[in-house]
Amino acid sequence: MTILNFNLSALISVMGTMLGVILGALLGRLTQMGKVKIYQNSINIKFYEKSDTGNLNEKNQLTKITHSIIITIELDFYNTSPGLNKIVRRLRFLTKSKGRNNYFDLLSQDSRKGNHGVIKADELTTINLAPNELLNHSLYFTIHKDFENFIESEWFIEYRDNKDKIRRIKIER
């Protein structure tokens, strides 16, 4: 009888250990789950015409003499994972029209500096998000040609996630 009790105790002990290992692995996996969610806060479209003196004047709409368009978009990036950093890489603005994709590099408003009429800004290509972190970024880019096609196209934010999968978020105007 003691041999049976000993084997039963050993079996219960081994099963308890296995259950603990499986439960620990599942809980560890749950803390790594989650994804990056991107929320569009605002979008601002400004049209510019060049005057006779060379100055750029802001207009309300696209005209025949539009010189450039500046798109400013404010986005929130939220990591829903409770235990794992998430990365947003190769962040770009994408337009899709007539089977053609056009990509635009996004510049950070926070890094924007002007000096003697020249404006410079850093490109924002990678964002590292800690667990449950929310970051806000104000981004912009400039268009200098093909304005009508740009305005009529579908707009997206495209990036690559931790697993190098391409993700797209539709932008509403």
N, C-alpha and C positions, 0 to 999 in steps of 0.2 A: 503494500500500500504506500509506503514512503517513496518508493521508486516512482510510482504513478503520480503522487503529489509533487515530487521534485520535477518530473517531466512536464506536468501541467503548469507548474510555476514558471519553469524555464520558457515554455511555449507562450504563456501570457506575457512574460517579460520581453521576449523577442518581438511579439506582435505589437506590444505597446511602443517599443523603440521604433519599429517600422512605421507605425501610425504617426509617431512624432516626426520622423524624417519626412514622410510624405506631406504632412500638414505644414511643416516648416518650409518645404520646397514650394508648396502652393502659395503660402503667404508671401514668400520671397518673390515669387513670380507676379503676384498681385501688386506689390509695391513698385515693380518695374513697368507695369502697364500704364496706360495713359497716352495722351498724344498732345500735340500742340494745336491749340485752337486760335484762329486769327479772326478778330472782329474788326470790321470797318467802322470807324467812328465818324469820319467825314471825308469828303473829297471836294476839292476846289479846282475849277478850271478857269484859267485866265488867258485871254487872247491879247496879243500885242501887235501893234502896227508900228512901222518905223516912220518917223516924221522926216520932213525935208532937212532938218538939222541933224538927223541921225539918232535922235532920242527915241526910246520905245514908249509908246503910249498904250495904256490898258484900254481894251474895248470889251463890250458885253457879249459879242458874238463873233463868229468866223466871218471874214469879209474876203474880197478878192485880193486885198493887199496885206493880209495877215502875214506877219514876219515870223512869229513863233507862238507856241502854246506852252504854258507851264501848268503841269498837273501836280497838285499837292494832295497827298493822302495821309490821313492819320489812322494808324492801326494799333490794336492791342494784341500782343502775343502772350498766350497763357499756356503754361505747361500743366496739364491735368494730372500728371504722374505724382503720386505722393512720395516716391523715393528714388527717382532717377532723373538726372539732368537730360534735357532734350536739346537738340541742335536744329536750327533752321539754317540751311546752307544754300548758296547760289540763289539768293533772293532776287527776283526780277519782276518787272511788270511785263505782261504779255497781252498783245492784241491779236485777235483771230478774225480774219475777214477773207472771204472768197478762197478758202483753203490755204491761206497764207498766214504764217505766224511771224510777228515782229516782237522783238524783245528790247526792253529799255532798262538800263541800269538805274537803280534807285539810289538817290543821294540823301544823306541825312541832313535835315534842317538844323539839327543841333551843332553840326560841324561847319555850317555855312559861314563864310567870312568874305567880306568885301574889302577891296583895296584899289583905289584909283579907278573905279568903274568895272573892275574885274571881280567876279564872284566865283569863289572856289568852295567845294564841299567834298567830304569824304564819301566814297561809295559804301553802302551798307550791304554786305554780301552774306555775313554770318551773324547769327544771334545764338547765344548760349543761355538757356533758361534753366535755373535751378528748380527743384521740385516745388510745385504749386506756386511758381513765380509768375507775375504779370508784369510785362514791360510795355510801355507805350512808345511808339516811334512815329515821328512826323517825317515823311519822305517825299521827295519830289523828283521830277525829271522834266526835260524840255524837248519839245518836238519842233523841228525846223522845216519839215516838208511833208507832203502827202497828207495834208490836214483833213480833207473830207473822208478819206479812207479810215483815218484814225478815229474820227468822231463816230462814224457808222459801225465800227467794229465792236466785237465783244471784248470785255476787259477782264483780266485775271491777274492775281498775284501767284507766281509760281516759285516753288522752292523744293529742295530735297531734304528728306527727313533723316533720322539717325541710321536708317537702313538703306539710305541712298535711293529711296523711292521718290518719284516726282509727285508732288501734291499741288493742286490748283484750287484757289479760292476765287469765286466769281465776284467781281466788283460791280456794285450798283451805283448808278449815277444819280 
